[in-house]
Amino acid sequence: MIMNSWPYPRWVAHRGAGKLAPENTLAAFRLGASHGYRMFECDAKLSADGVVFLMHDAALDRTTSGRGIGGTQPWSALAQLDAGGWHSRAYAGEPLPTLENLARFCLANGHLLNIEIKPTPGTERETGEAVAREAARLWQGAAVPPLLTSFQVESLEGAQAVQPELPRGLLLDKLWDGWLDAARQLGCVAIVCNHALWDATVVSMVHDAGMRALSYTVNDDRAAQRLLELGTDGIITDRVDLFPPAA
């Protein structure tokens, strides 16, 4: 898949508003938008009964009032959890959102989205397929589709199989053997690296392959300036309060 024109802005707010609000909640996306961001990154996984919802960790303990593995519980139980009180009292009672909740917010306000497919271990392909199907349903007819990314090749294979028209990106925390060939086979439009992995050679390899070069998670000026000088195409940040998104 080749995108002749890149429809996404350079600056992307990580999990909504980074660390300024409880990650992957609608409160975080609203706060990121209040800082002028118009594209967000989120994490999507499956409940036991097949609902696509937003959460980063496999376990509920860090960011909700629940315990255990989120993907083993039905949505009816997950929907009752407090996903904000861990962050601060101001956000107590903030619920876990579904991908549909976030899609409605983004579409109503003209915001764009990078959906990281974050499967519960053992559900890689199933989660990739489900997230892609739900994204295609929710963004049907939208001018700009969401960008689907994952560290899990199997998840991207699932997304590619069921909704090949949705753009995909391969996430990397290291440059493992065969990563560029894998991205080509997956029809990726982007490589999304730990920002420290980029150098001029790697950026050129990605650009020469017709893909964009994106970075996570960039929270200081020096790192951001280095990436801009390298000619990378997108920066995911927690610091929505530090980086003006139009920069």
Secondary structure, DSSP 8 states (H G I E B T S, - for coil): ---SS--S-SEEEETTTTTSS-TTSHHHHHHHHHTT--EEEEEEEE-TTS-EEE-SSSBSTTTSS--SBGGGS-HHHHTTS-SSTTT-GGGTT----BHHHHHHHHHHHT-EEEEEE---TT-HHHHHHHHHHHHHHHTTT-SS--EEEES-HHHHHHHHHH-TTS-EEEEESS--TTHHHHHHHTT-SEEEEEGGG--HHHHHHHHHTT-EEEEE---SHHHHHHHHHHT-SEEEES-TTTS-TT-
